[in-house]
Amino acid sequence: MNAKPFNDTFLKACRKEATEHVPVWYMRQAGRYQPEYRAIRAKHSFFEMNYIPEVCAEVTRLPVEQLGVDAAILFADIMTPLQPIGVDVNIESGIGPVISNPIRSLADVNRLGELDPLSHVPYIMEAIKILRQQLNVPLIGFAGAPFTLASYMIEGGPSKHYHKTKAFMYTEPEAWQALMDKLGDMTITYLKAQIEAGAQAVQVFDSWVGALNDEDYRTYIAPVMHRIFSALKETGVPTIYFGVGAGHLLLEWNQLPVDVVGLDWRMTIKKARELGVTKALQGNLDPTLLLAPWEMLEAKAKEILEQGTEQPGYIFNLGHGIFPDAKVETLQRLTQFIHSFKKNA
Ligand code: CP3
């Protein structure tokens, strides 16, 4: 369907191979900042857009066609696999995931079912298959990491301090472990199914794990993340791990069998390298700079590109998702700027 040759710069960078230009994609590259997305969203609930593979594929392709990015990310949510295992979740515009039956006890954890991707989320697998026919860039599959999923499941929605989640972790160690085990199994099963269907890389979003200090991360989270990335390693597909405000966990992450580490804007790429991070890196422009004057945005992007290209294995991205008030034209211009960047030029 697509006459253009396959653009594999993103996959090469994941493997720390040299690339002719710096590959770029953006977290939340499909979203409300796009008029086309808003028009489709006006007709469907968020999950409906997921359930109809053709719509899911269309929304996934939008930023590839409109911005010219080097990778597509499946249009779904980290909450997508939770509904079928018994979590009553809805996505409310401007709020995020809201859950009507939050986890409060071991009994609640034990009630959660097991994910069977082919029967529970066949539409995701179908959308991946359709996209592989249509795309000339790699397709990234994704899942939420256990801590980040648990934070929504326990708090019942978005949270600032995750105090219910952390209190559960500290006071109900057995239930917490059971929850991490279940969510770990689910993440492995779900991502392996996405890879089987055709996803060419996978990103694990641990957006809120920066709420933990490094010691708690080691105790409560590192084992399950180790298990997840070890299982994915068997597939040979590149893996990415991302979190917000998690710079203090980078050395823990560097020990995981993951290929790429995603940084937010709080820690520079230079500092991450100086700390001893040896993985390929992805990031990390502050998404609020998309709302700043172009000259400022360009100067910051250039600084990041210069740091990123010090070593092979660098993918440009934002430090977190695009805000709905960003402009399509700004992202188009930024993408062109990244693609035309030459080291030491
Ligand atoms: O383009 C893409 O990035 C792919 C699709 C994608 C979405 N969510 C679509 C979405 C991806 C990869 C996610 C991941 C996700 N979802 C994360 C991890 C990344 C991150 O942002 O930290 C998290 C924490 C969630 C949970 C979630 N879902 C939030 C915080 C929100 C946003 C709330 C809002 O309205 O701003 C959602 C909803 C959501 N997921 C939207 C999109 C496009 C907006 C939905 C809408 O149209 O109302």
Residues whose N, C-alpha, C, O or C-beta is under 5 A from the ligand:
A	BS01	CP3	Y26 M27 R28 Q29 A30 G31 R41 F46 I73 L74 F75 A76 D77 I78 I91 E92 S93 G94 I95 G96 P97 F205 S207 G321
